[in-house]
C-alpha cells in the first residue's frame, strides 16, 4: 500500500458534497450516492526512465498519461469521477513523483486528494516501469446523447508517438481541467475522447450511440490520425453554443468544427439492417 491516501479517518470530499471517504487500514471506503458505478482503467508498461524500459520517458509525464485516459473516458461520459487507484510496479520512494502527479490529475478532474489510493512494489527489486490506473465514478441517470443538428467539434488535435512528439505543454493536448469545464457547462450533449482509431471513427461512435449519422466538413484536422493518449476529443453541441464553449479552453488550444450530426436517411437504415 503506498502513501497516496492522505485523508484522516473520515473526510468529506470537497469536490463531491455527497461523497465521503474513510481510511480503514489498507482499505479506502467511499460512501456514494445510490447509482450505477462506472469504471475505466489504463496501463503503461516499459515506458519510463528505468534500466529495462523499452522507451525512455519522464516518469511524471508517464503518470499523467496513464491517468488522463481513464479520467477523460469518465468525464466525457458525464460521469463524475470519485476515486483514483494507482498500482505501480516499483518502490514507493522512486514512485513518489508519480503519486504526486496522480493527485494533481485527480484534483483537476474533480476528485478530492483524499480519494486517491494505490500500491507500490516494495518487496521485490524491479527494473522496468509498470503503471496501472483505475478510475471509479457514478453514471448519471440521464446518459449524454447527441441531438439531430448538433455540431461536432474537435477540441485539441490528434497526435501520437512515434509519429509525433507527445510531450508536456503541447497546444494540441486538451487539458483534463478543460474537459471537466466543458462537461459541467450543461451545453455539451455528448463527448468522446479520441484514441488510436482517430477523430472520424470516434465521431461515428458518438453518432451511432444517438442513432444519428455523422457527416464531415473539409478542415485541417487529420480525421484518421491516432489520438494516442486521448490528446483530443470530439464533442457534440448546439451550433449556437460553439463559441461560448470555445471560451472554456485555452486560446491556443486547437478548436475545429469538423462535422454535423443528422438523422439517418432511410437508405442508410436499410443498408445497416442488411449488414
Secondary structure, 3 states (H helix, E strand, C coil): CCCCCCCCCEEECCCCCCCEEEEECCEEEEECCCCEEEEEEEEEECEECCCCCCEECCHHHHHHHHHHHHHHHHHHCCCEEEEEEEEECCCHHHHHHHHHHHHHHHHHCCCCHHHEEEEECCCCCCCCCEEEEEEEEEECCCCCCCCCCCEEEEECCCCCCCCCCCCCCCCCCCCHHHHHHHHCCCCEEEEEECCCCCHHHHHHHHHHHCCEEEEECCCCCCCCCCCCCCCCEEEEECHHHHHHHHCCCCCCCCEEEEEEEEECCHHHHHHHHHC
